[in-house]
């Protein structure tokens, strides 16, 4: 008997010492969320508030995606359709700026309520829609700490063989570091849709043809000139103007752009939403990239030579004498045509693309502020601007998130198209609303048959009223996966995604996805099988806005 006890004791010690080693990289929760975007964090908050456990596995070290990455001049559209935790985010921003201590570099009275169609501070509704990057990031960090959300940062999905799937359900996924995350439900809230793709869910990259979903504004849109981001003068694309034998200037494609309305595998341009200031106490001069090459910006010189003076038109004011600076004009921060392989690219290749965009944009800023070929009035004014010292302080004051305007898009139970956005058909089972214009940035820069340079793909078509987004657009087809929801890379056409792809909408859909995930756990059914009537009741209780009727 003593011998048996001794063996048991030694065995217990052995397994006691080794079981942590075996399990230290395995983690489980009711819901596993992959991503660190605004949609990911609101989804996590909803899971906790619904009484379930959650783990957020974030490739990013910083939370909030673009909302905390420079896009502080929120693309809201009709604010009345922004409810639930999404509105709570903007309420918390309002609370921050309602404190005089928040106004470091200027008084609140000096800032006022600036905005073209976007009121910065809505006192009546206690929301604020324009903000500094670090303020947004802190709100997301507060969401995490207040709700005791478990989060693993800088964890990247193993895209080789990281997803374990059984009978149409994800059992777990592994990250490159070796950690394994198991759950009952999974939410892919990344901009790229990597978990969705590795789980074997159907998706699309690029533009569909106009005939695929009976749309007008999808596919190649040569000859369509919206906004002001096109060449309004006849500018030669050749190194020696008018001489096609001299070679083509940088950043111009020599490929045929495609037939009007045809589909392709190209996506709209990316950029960084830079946070600038002309307040000397907080300003750092634009850095000159190590590989700076002024010839990359020769086309911009030719734009300036036509007398174009709208360079500063998208220096949108945010609090404390800063900007959310976006692309504007035919040659600006959008690095057109340099991101086509990004959605499917390896992590290493994506980092190369991101670095190429960073070098291009930093070089552009330095060029306009310093090169004598830039008109003197623009160059001198630009030189008074720089990067804000108190933003992105651990990243050289440069945004930590590139603007992934579009990557993969799921082909789910329901595909949202322009016919939904333009209210041409009734949307089934709505779980949120959008209202912003169908907005695609330029997709390519090409040479016209007449021998001039032109941009293509910039589209802006406003819906007649806010539109509903179907539950079917955030769930895969049942035969492909039964325990995954996708609130960011939603099931939609390219041009419809141009409206859906706004940060408030991602937060709305993140909360709705989490609500559905928790209901599926409670009912022990697939995400496709939950009762919409029950889901609708839950979402309405959480102050989500689902239909126009709620606004009447």
Secondary structure, 3 states (H helix, E strand, C coil): CHHHHHHHHHHHHHHHHHHHHHHCCEEEEEEEEECCEHHHHHHHHHHHHCCCCEEEEECCCCCEHHHHCCCCECCCCCHHHCCHHHHHHHHHHHHHHCCHHHCCCCCHHHHCCCCCCCCCEECCCCEECECCHHHHHHHHHHHHHHCCCEEEECCCECCCCCEEEECCEEEEEEECCCCEEEEEEEEECCCCCHHHHHCCCCEECCECCCCCCCCCCCCCCCCCCCCCCCCCCCCECEEECCEEEEEECCCCCCCCCCCCCCCECCCCCCCCCECEECCHHHEECCCCCCCCCHHHHHHHHHHHHCCCCCCCCCEEEECCCEEEECCCCCCCCCCCCCCCCCCCCCHHHHHHHHHHHHHHHHHHHHHHHHCCCCCHHHHHHHCCCEEECCCCCCCCCCCCCCCCCCCCEECCCCCECHHHHCCCCCCCCEEEEECCCEEECCCEEEECCCCEEEEECCEEECCCCCEEEEHHHCECCCCCCCCEECCCCCCECHHHHHHHCCHHHHHHHHHHHHHHHHHHHHHCCCCCCCCHHHHHHHHHHCCCCCCHHHHC
